[in-house]
Amino acid sequence: MRHRLNSKYPASTLKNARLKRDEAAHLVALGQSPTQKKQQEKVTGPEDFTVAEFAERFFKDIQSPYIGKKPIKDVTAEDVLHIWL
């Protein structure tokens, strides 16, 4: 019988599981809660972004499907509205 805990077998190797265990033990030794740290990492809203991170995501979104390959002279107001709305 194969047992699993918190992940599917064999997606998590024994080596990775031991590394996670060691990281959690290190946090506990520092007086921190591994559970709270994991929850804080999951909860990152827009207010947590820096201006650089926001700009990078914004330009990546623009660049890819909509107007990224258009010459700047060919970009219309409708193109920009399509991105924003």
C-alpha angles and dihedrals in degrees: 000000000000120000128205134186125192095342141049120267120271096010089086114052122212089247092055091046091053091049091052090048091051092048090051091048090051091053091049090050088054090052095252129128114240090204094054091047091052091049092049091052090053094050108067114141130183090271089066094058121102118227090254092053092048092049092048093052092043094053092043089055092049095043099054117056110358120040105345095110097039120103110249092243090060096052111111133197088253090058091054093045090051089059096046098044 
